[in-house]
């Protein structure tokens, strides 16, 4: 199957499944990735993303329903709950969900933690005040991006916000869309610069800001690495 990036939106489920199979090895690590909690991984911390904390502290996003996509062990979901949001946290990884549930129980915060694919969990259309992605998008195969962006837009109520953290080009694999399928690999995740993020997301949402993530001390109260990019967008 030969595809240009502009062909992805027209794929049917059979074609999507075929491409999923080509890249199956890219997802094999996730079910057990969080099982080793001592793994030297920069985001295995308790701190929320610095950009998320800044948006909330500045009053840019008011509390309401928040959906945390690819929630991992729940560090951003718990921060949102502590700020008064009703939180649904979703992740495909069994080990991540177990950790997130333990942390939610220990914190006393109310977070609905759901083990599911971001493409399959049920949601109400036009209901979320905030959809947050702290590191899922850059791990999605190119042929799944259109489906993901459409679901995010459907989740948000008019005026609702989408927050994103993804690899900058310096943090990603450097693979183009074509190279992903030539190599049958995401190479650990694709990186996105500002122009590419605007190209992909502007048809769906109004982009308010795209900025580099601020680098934060590893043992500080906020998480931040300078190889990541942040985006804040709003549903029209």
C-alpha positions in Angstrom: 0.0 0.0 0.0 1.5 3.3 -1.1 0.2 6.4 0.7 0.8 10.1 1.0 0.0 11.8 4.3 -3.0 13.3 2.7 -4.5 9.9 2.0 -4.8 8.9 5.7 -8.2 10.5 6.3 -9.9 8.3 3.6 -8.7 4.9 4.9 -11.4 2.4 5.9 -11.1 0.1 8.9 -9.5 -2.7 7.0 -6.8 -0.5 5.6 -6.2 1.0 9.1 -5.9 -2.4 10.6 -3.4 -3.5 7.9 -1.2 -0.5 8.7 -1.6 -1.2 12.5 -0.2 -4.7 11.9 2.9 -3.2 10.1 3.7 -1.2 13.2 2.5 -3.6 15.8 6.0 -3.9 17.4 5.9 -0.1 18.2 3.1 -0.8 20.7 4.3 -4.0 22.3 6.2 -2.3 25.0 3.3 -0.2 26.4 1.3 -2.9 28.4 4.3 -3.5 30.7 6.2 -0.3 30.3 5.2 1.0 33.7 5.7 -2.3 35.5 9.3 -1.3 36.5 8.6 1.8 38.5 12.3 2.3 39.1 13.0 2.6 35.4 15.2 5.7 34.7 12.4 7.5 32.8 12.2 11.3 33.1 8.4 11.4 33.4 8.2 8.7 36.2 7.8 11.6 38.7 5.0 13.0 40.8 5.1 16.4 39.3 2.6 17.7 36.7 3.6 19.3 33.4 4.9 22.8 33.9 2.7 24.2 31.1 -0.4 22.6 32.5 0.3 24.1 35.9 0.9 27.5 34.3 -2.3 27.5 32.3 -4.4 26.6 35.4 -2.6 29.1 37.7 -3.2 31.8 35.1 -6.9 31.0 35.1 -6.9 30.3 31.3 -8.9 27.1 31.9 -11.7 26.9 34.4 -12.5 23.7 36.3 -14.9 21.3 34.7 -14.7 17.9 33.0 -11.1 17.0 32.0 -10.1 14.0 29.9 -6.5 13.0 30.2 -5.4 10.9 27.2 -2.5 8.6 27.7 -2.5 9.4 31.4 0.4 7.1 32.3 0.7 6.9 36.1 -1.7 9.8 36.6 0.5 12.7 37.6 -1.4 15.3 35.4 -4.8 13.7 36.2 -4.2 14.0 39.9 -3.1 17.7 39.5 -6.2 18.4 37.6 -8.4 16.7 40.3 -6.6 18.8 42.9 -7.6 21.9 41.0 -11.3 21.1 41.1 -11.7 19.2 37.8 -13.8 16.1 37.3 -11.2 13.8 35.7 -11.3 10.8 33.4 -7.9 9.4 32.9 -7.3 6.9 30.0 -4.4 4.7 29.1 -3.9 1.5 27.2 -1.1 0.2 29.5 -2.3 -2.2 32.2 0.8 -1.4 34.3 0.2 2.4 34.0 -3.4 2.1 35.0 -2.6 0.0 38.0 -0.1 2.6 39.1 -2.5 5.5 38.5 -5.2 3.8 40.5 -2.9 3.3 43.4 -1.8 6.9 43.3 -5.3 8.2 43.1 -6.4 6.0 46.1 -3.4 7.2 48.1 -4.0 10.8 47.3 -7.7 10.8 48.2 -8.5 12.5 44.9 -11.4 11.3 42.8 -10.2 10.3 39.4 -12.0 7.9 37.0 -9.2 5.8 35.7 -10.0 3.8 32.5 -7.9 1.1 30.8 -8.6 1.5 27.1 -7.3 2.6 23.8 -7.7 6.3 23.1 -9.5 5.2 20.0 -12.1 3.0 21.7 -13.1 4.4 25.1 -16.6 5.9 25.1 -17.2 9.6 25.7 -20.0 12.1 25.4 -19.7 14.5 22.5 -19.2 18.2 23.2 -18.8 17.6 27.0 -15.2 18.2 28.0 -13.9 21.5 29.2 -10.3 20.3 28.8 -8.8 17.4 26.9 -5.1 16.9 27.8 -2.4 14.9 26.1 0.8 14.8 28.0 2.7 12.5 25.6 0.4 10.3 23.6 0.2 12.1 20.2 3.9 11.7 19.3 3.5 7.9 19.7 0.6 7.7 17.2 1.2 6.3 13.8 0.6 8.8 11.0 -2.4 6.8 9.7 -4.1 7.2 13.1 -3.6 10.9 13.5 -6.8 12.0 11.6 -9.0 9.7 13.8 -7.3 10.9 16.9 -7.8 14.6 16.1 -11.4 14.0 15.1 -12.1 12.3 18.5 -10.4 15.1 20.4 -12.5 17.7 18.6 -15.7 15.7 19.3 -14.9 15.4 23.0 -14.6 19.1 23.6 -17.5 21.4 24.2 -17.5 24.7 22.2 -14.9 26.9 23.8 -13.2 23.9 25.5 -9.4 23.6 25.5 -7.0 21.0 24.2 -3.6 20.9 25.8 -0.7 19.0 24.2 2.8 18.0 25.0 4.8 16.3 22.3 8.3 15.7 21.1 10.0 18.7 19.4 12.0 17.6 16.3 15.1 17.4 18.5 13.3 15.0 20.8 11.7 12.7 18.3 13.1 10.0 16.0 13.5 12.3 13.0 11.4 9.9 10.9 9.1 11.3 8.3 5.7 9.8 7.7 7.1 7.9 4.7 10.1 6.6 6.7 7.8 5.3 9.4 6.3 2.8 6.9 9.6 2.1 5.2 11.1 1.1 8.5 7.9 -0.2 10.1 8.8 1.8 13.2 8.1 5.1 14.9 11.6 5.1 16.2 10.4 6.0 19.7 8.1 8.7 18.5 7.9 11.5 15.9 8.8 15.1 16.6 6.7 18.0 15.5 7.7 21.6 14.9 5.3 24.6 15.2 4.5 24.7 11.5 3.6 21.0 11.4 1.4 21.2 14.5 -0.4 24.2 13.0 -0.9 22.3 9.7 -2.3 19.2 11.5 -4.4 20.8 14.2 -5.7 24.1 12.7 -8.4 22.5 10.7 -9.9 21.2 14.0 -9.1 23.8 16.6 -8.0 27.4 17.1 -4.4 27.4 18.2 -3.7 29.9 21.0 -0.1 29.1 21.8 2.8 26.8 20.8 5.9 27.1 22.9 8.9 25.0 24.0 8.4 23.3 27.3 10.5 24.9 30.0 13.3 22.7 31.4 12.7 22.0 35.1 14.9 20.5 37.8 14.4 16.7 38.0 13.5 16.9 41.7 11.3 20.0 41.4 7.5 20.4 41.8 7.0 20.7 38.1 8.0 18.5 35.1 9.6 20.0 32.1 12.1 19.0 29.4 13.4 21.2 26.7 13.1 18.5 24.0 9.3 18.8 24.2 6.8 21.3 22.8 3.5 22.5 24.3 0.4 23.6 22.5 -2.8 25.1 23.8 -5.8 25.2 21.4 -9.5 25.9 21.7 -12.6 24.5 20.0 -14.4 27.1 18.0 
